[in-house]
Amino acid sequence: MSVYTTVSRETLQQWLQGYALGSLQELQGIAAGITNTNYFVTTSHGRYVLTLFETLQLDELPYYLSLMSHLARHGVACPAPIADHADRFASLLSGKPACLVSCLQGADVSAPSPAQCRAVGEMLAQMHKASATFPLQMKNPRGPRWWNRIAQRLYPQLPADEAETLRAEIQFQDSRRFDHLPSGVIHADLFRDNVLMDGDQIAGFIDFYYACNDILLYDVAIAVNDWARRDDGSLDDALARALLDGYQSERPLNQDERDSWPVMLRAAALRFWVSRLQDLYQPVTGELTYTKDPAIFRDLLHSHHQRVDFWLD
């Protein structure tokens, strides 16, 4: 979440006439994340989050916004999109597709506890189960084809040893297949800054704009790689076990998933190493943006190579 596209109060006031949300009181940019433009919008009726999509097109948004609406109706803690007078969840604002969603209480946490990790695992499994009846489909836009394509552009820019490490891991992942594993809707970006906590309870999962249909275990690996990571980059065994225990209390992993878990952890680390390398070497200019360190996931990937305890015993 960042500010790439500046929206004036006057422009927003005019756009809000299409909603039954009262008059605009406050507009505040959100300077976090790296993909879309986000603002807090306060009206006389309440507080909302405004998102302007910098890469997604208007005709691509029904999957994400309908998914959030579906999950909210099924009891999953997440923002609910607000429909305008034309019953649309999204329309153009300042030349970009835009939507409003409910603003949830709670805050993200930088140093989660085992209880919080367990709650994240439980809610993630509940999300996977609730989305089983969601009718729309979206292929993962940042799966193996994507990381292969981006890596080809990155190799000439990387130090030789880093390029070789990246090439070797991609070849390793390309030799593996996961089609036999349970699949469905995944969040695909469930980092600590995409979960709002209220104490040890989940106030909401947010930022569903990487959501897609893919392997459910991959979603769990993405979450563990971030939620269990210490400041020094290593993974905390207690946090990892708590998240996995919470997840399996709602949706136990089958034997195929357990067997694939070590490789899936590496796949999840690879995906975010590639995206952060892309942000570093091929940045998109923004007004309030920052680049996250790709070395975190390079080092995490290396640690997964050496790991013997995967927290499933």
C-alpha positions as CSV (number, residue, x, y, z in Angstrom):
1,M,0.0,0.0,0.0
2,S,1.6,3.3,-1.2
3,V,0.7,6.5,-2.9
4,Y,1.6,6.5,-6.6
5,T,-1.4,8.4,-7.8
6,T,-2.3,11.6,-6.1
7,V,-6.1,12.2,-5.5
8,S,-7.2,15.7,-4.6
9,R,-10.0,16.3,-2.2
10,E,-12.1,18.0,-4.9
11,T,-11.8,14.9,-7.2
12,L,-12.6,12.5,-4.4
13,Q,-15.6,14.6,-3.3
14,Q,-17.0,14.4,-6.8
15,W,-16.4,10.6,-7.0
16,L,-18.0,10.0,-3.7
17,Q,-21.3,11.4,-5.0
18,G,-21.7,8.0,-6.5
19,Y,-21.9,6.5,-3.0
20,A,-24.3,6.8,0.0
21,L,-21.4,7.6,2.3
22,G,-22.1,11.2,3.3
23,S,-19.6,14.1,2.9
24,L,-15.8,13.8,2.8
25,Q,-14.1,14.8,6.0
26,E,-10.5,13.6,5.7
27,L,-8.2,12.1,3.1
28,Q,-4.9,10.6,4.3
29,G,-2.3,8.7,2.2
30,I,-1.0,5.3,3.4
31,A,2.7,5.0,3.0
32,A,3.3,1.2,3.2
33,G,3.7,-1.6,0.7
34,I,4.8,-1.3,-2.9
35,T,2.0,-2.1,-5.3
36,N,-1.2,0.0,-5.2
37,T,-2.2,3.5,-4.1
38,N,-4.1,3.6,-0.8
39,Y,-5.8,6.3,1.3
40,F,-7.7,6.4,4.5
41,V,-11.0,8.1,3.7
42,T,-13.2,9.5,6.5
43,T,-16.7,10.6,5.7
44,S,-19.6,11.7,7.8
45,H,-20.8,8.0,7.7
46,G,-17.5,6.4,8.7
47,R,-13.9,5.5,7.8
48,Y,-12.9,3.5,4.7
49,V,-9.9,2.5,2.7
50,L,-9.6,3.8,-0.8
51,T,-7.5,1.8,-3.2
52,L,-6.4,2.9,-6.7
53,F,-5.0,0.0,-8.7
54,E,-1.7,0.8,-10.5
55,T,-1.4,-2.4,-12.5
56,L,-4.8,-4.2,-12.3
57,Q,-7.4,-3.2,-14.9
58,L,-11.0,-2.5,-14.1
59,D,-12.2,-5.8,-15.8
60,E,-9.8,-7.7,-13.5
61,L,-11.2,-6.5,-10.2
62,P,-14.4,-8.5,-9.9
63,Y,-12.4,-11.6,-8.8
64,Y,-10.7,-9.8,-5.9
65,L,-13.6,-7.7,-4.8
66,S,-16.2,-10.4,-5.1
67,L,-13.9,-12.7,-3.2
68,M,-13.7,-10.3,-0.3
69,S,-17.4,-9.9,-0.3
70,H,-17.9,-13.7,-0.3
71,L,-15.4,-14.2,2.5
72,A,-16.9,-11.5,4.7
73,R,-20.4,-13.0,4.2
74,H,-19.0,-16.3,5.4
75,G,-17.5,-15.0,8.6
76,V,-13.9,-14.6,7.5
77,A,-12.4,-11.4,9.0
78,C,-11.6,-9.2,6.1
79,P,-12.7,-5.8,4.6
80,A,-16.0,-5.7,2.8
81,P,-16.2,-3.8,-0.5
82,I,-18.6,-0.9,-0.7
83,A,-21.0,-0.8,-3.7
84,D,-21.9,2.5,-5.4
85,H,-25.3,3.6,-6.6
86,A,-24.8,1.5,-9.8
87,D,-24.1,-1.6,-7.6
88,R,-20.4,-1.6,-8.7
89,F,-17.6,-2.3,-6.3
90,A,-15.1,-0.4,-8.6
91,S,-15.0,2.4,-11.0
92,L,-12.4,4.9,-12.4
93,L,-10.9,7.6,-10.2
94,S,-8.1,9.9,-11.4
95,G,-7.8,7.6,-14.4
96,K,-7.3,4.5,-12.3
97,P,-9.6,1.7,-11.2
98,A,-10.6,2.3,-7.6
99,C,-12.7,0.9,-4.8
100,L,-13.7,1.5,-1.3
101,V,-13.7,-1.1,1.5
102,S,-14.6,-1.0,5.1
103,C,-11.8,0.1,7.5
104,L,-11.2,-2.5,10.1
105,Q,-10.1,-2.0,13.7
106,G,-6.8,-3.4,14.9
107,A,-3.2,-3.0,13.9
108,D,-0.4,-5.1,12.3
109,V,2.2,-6.5,14.6
110,S,6.0,-6.6,14.1
111,A,6.8,-9.2,16.7
112,P,3.9,-11.8,16.8
113,S,3.4,-14.2,19.7
114,P,2.7,-17.9,19.4
115,A,-1.0,-17.2,20.2
116,Q,-1.2,-14.7,17.4
117,C,0.5,-17.0,14.9
118,R,-1.9,-19.8,15.9
119,A,-4.9,-17.4,15.3
120,V,-3.5,-16.5,11.8
121,G,-3.2,-20.2,11.0
122,E,-6.7,-20.9,12.1
123,M,-8.2,-18.0,10.1
124,L,-6.2,-18.9,7.0
125,A,-7.6,-22.5,7.1
126,Q,-11.1,-21.0,7.6
127,M,-10.5,-18.7,4.6
128,H,-9.4,-21.7,2.5
129,K,-12.6,-23.6,3.5
130,A,-14.9,-20.7,3.1
131,S,-13.6,-20.0,-0.4
132,A,-14.4,-23.5,-1.6
133,T,-17.8,-22.3,-2.8
134,F,-16.4,-19.1,-4.5
135,P,-17.3,-19.6,-8.2
136,L,-14.7,-17.3,-9.9
137,Q,-11.2,-18.5,-11.0
138,M,-7.9,-16.6,-11.3
139,K,-4.6,-18.3,-12.2
140,N,-1.6,-17.2,-10.1
141,P,-0.1,-14.3,-12.0
142,R,3.2,-14.7,-10.0
143,G,3.7,-18.4,-10.3
144,P,6.6,-20.3,-11.9
145,R,6.1,-18.8,-15.4
146,W,6.3,-15.3,-13.9
147,W,9.4,-15.9,-11.8
148,N,11.1,-17.6,-14.8
149,R,10.3,-14.5,-17.0
150,I,11.4,-12.0,-14.4
151,A,14.6,-13.9,-13.6
152,Q,15.7,-13.8,-17.2
153,R,15.6,-10.0,-17.1
154,L,17.4,-9.9,-13.7
155,Y,20.3,-12.3,-14.4
156,P,22.4,-9.6,-16.3
157,Q,21.9,-7.2,-13.4
158,L,22.8,-9.5,-10.5
159,P,26.2,-10.4,-9.1
160,A,27.3,-13.6,-10.7
161,D,27.0,-15.8,-7.5
162,E,23.5,-14.5,-6.8
163,A,22.4,-15.0,-10.4
164,E,23.7,-18.6,-10.2
165,T,21.8,-19.2,-6.9
166,L,18.6,-17.9,-8.4
167,R,19.0,-19.9,-11.6
168,A,19.6,-23.1,-9.6
169,E,16.6,-22.7,-7.4
170,I,14.3,-22.0,-10.3
171,Q,15.6,-25.1,-12.1
172,F,14.9,-27.1,-8.9
173,Q,11.4,-25.8,-8.6
174,D,10.7,-26.4,-12.3
175,S,11.5,-30.0,-11.7
176,R,8.8,-30.4,-9.1
177,R,5.0,-30.7,-9.7
178,F,2.2,-30.0,-7.2
179,D,-0.9,-30.7,-9.2
180,H,-1.8,-33.5,-6.9
181,L,-2.1,-31.3,-3.9
182,P,-5.3,-29.6,-2.7
183,S,-5.9,-26.3,-4.4
184,G,-8.3,-23.4,-4.1
185,V,-8.4,-19.7,-3.4
186,I,-5.2,-18.4,-1.7
187,H,-4.4,-15.0,-0.3
188,A,-0.8,-15.3,-1.7
189,D,0.6,-12.4,0.4
190,L,-0.4,-13.0,4.0
191,F,2.5,-11.2,5.6
192,R,2.3,-9.6,9.1
193,D,1.5,-6.2,7.5
194,N,-1.5,-7.7,5.8
195,V,-3.2,-8.9,9.0
196,L,-4.8,-6.6,11.6
197,M,-4.7,-8.0,15.1
198,D,-6.8,-7.1,18.1
199,G,-4.8,-8.6,20.9
200,D,-4.5,-12.3,20.1
201,Q,-7.6,-12.1,17.9
202,I,-7.7,-11.6,14.1
203,A,-9.3,-8.2,13.3
204,G,-8.9,-8.8,9.6
205,F,-6.9,-10.1,6.7
206,I,-6.3,-7.3,4.2
207,D,-4.8,-6.6,0.8
208,F,-6.3,-9.5,-1.2
209,Y,-5.0,-8.2,-4.6
210,Y,-2.6,-11.0,-5.1
211,A,-5.3,-13.6,-4.3
212,C,-5.7,-16.3,-6.9
213,N,-6.4,-20.0,-7.4
214,D,-3.3,-22.1,-6.5
215,I,-2.0,-24.8,-4.1
216,L,-3.3,-24.2,-0.6
217,L,-0.1,-25.4,1.0
218,Y,1.8,-22.6,-0.9
219,D,-0.4,-20.1,1.0
220,V,0.6,-21.7,4.3
221,A,4.3,-21.5,3.4
222,I,4.1,-17.8,2.5
223,A,2.6,-17.1,5.9
224,V,5.1,-19.2,7.9
225,N,8.0,-17.6,6.0
226,D,7.0,-14.2,7.3
227,W,5.2,-14.8,10.6
228,A,7.8,-17.0,12.1
229,R,10.8,-15.0,10.9
230,R,13.0,-13.3,13.6
231,D,14.7,-10.0,13.1
232,D,18.0,-11.8,12.2
233,G,16.2,-13.7,9.4
234,S,16.0,-17.1,11.0
235,L,12.7,-18.8,11.7
236,D,11.4,-19.2,15.2
237,D,10.4,-22.9,15.8
238,A,7.7,-22.0,18.3
239,L,6.0,-19.5,16.0
240,A,6.2,-21.8,13.0
241,R,4.7,-24.7,15.0
242,A,1.9,-22.4,16.4
243,L,0.8,-21.3,12.9
244,L,0.9,-24.8,11.6
245,D,-1.0,-26.1,14.6
246,G,-3.6,-23.4,14.2
247,Y,-4.0,-24.2,10.5
248,Q,-4.3,-28.0,11.1
249,S,-6.9,-27.5,13.8
250,E,-9.2,-26.4,11.0
251,R,-7.8,-28.2,8.0
252,P,-5.3,-31.0,8.7
253,L,-2.6,-31.5,6.0
254,N,-2.7,-34.7,4.1
255,Q,0.3,-36.9,3.6
256,D,1.1,-35.6,0.1
257,E,1.1,-32.0,1.5
258,R,3.3,-33.0,4.4
259,D,5.8,-34.6,2.0
260,S,5.8,-31.5,-0.2
261,W,6.1,-29.0,2.7
262,P,10.0,-28.5,2.6
263,V,9.9,-27.8,-1.2
264,M,6.9,-25.5,-0.8
265,L,8.7,-23.4,1.8
266,R,11.5,-22.9,-0.7
267,A,9.0,-22.0,-3.5
268,A,7.4,-19.4,-1.3
269,A,10.8,-17.9,-0.4
270,L,11.8,-17.9,-4.1
271,R,8.6,-16.0,-5.2
272,F,9.3,-13.1,-2.8
273,W,13.0,-13.0,-3.5
274,V,12.3,-12.6,-7.2
275,S,9.6,-9.9,-6.6
276,R,11.9,-7.9,-4.3
277,L,14.8,-8.2,-6.8
278,Q,12.5,-6.8,-9.4
279,D,11.5,-3.9,-7.1
280,L,15.2,-3.2,-6.4
281,Y,16.6,-3.5,-10.0
282,Q,13.5,-2.5,-12.0
283,P,11.6,0.0,-9.7
284,V,8.4,1.8,-10.4
285,T,8.6,5.4,-9.2
286,G,6.1,6.3,-6.5
287,E,5.4,9.3,-4.3
288,L,5.7,7.6,-0.9
289,T,7.3,4.2,-1.7
290,Y,10.1,2.2,-0.3
291,T,11.9,-1.0,-1.5
292,K,12.1,-4.0,0.8
293,D,15.3,-6.0,1.1
294,P,15.5,-9.0,-1.2
295,A,18.4,-10.5,0.7
296,I,15.9,-11.5,3.4
297,F,14.3,-14.1,1.2
298,R,17.6,-15.1,-0.4
299,D,19.0,-16.0,3.0
300,L,15.7,-17.6,4.0
301,L,15.9,-19.8,1.0
302,H,19.4,-20.8,1.9
303,S,18.3,-21.7,5.4
304,H,15.5,-23.9,4.0
305,H,18.2,-25.8,2.1
306,Q,19.9,-26.7,5.4
307,R,16.7,-27.3,7.5
308,V,16.0,-30.7,9.1
309,D,13.0,-29.7,11.3
310,F,9.9,-28.6,9.4
311,W,7.6,-28.4,12.5
312,L,5.1,-31.2,11.4
313,D,6.2,-34.0,13.8
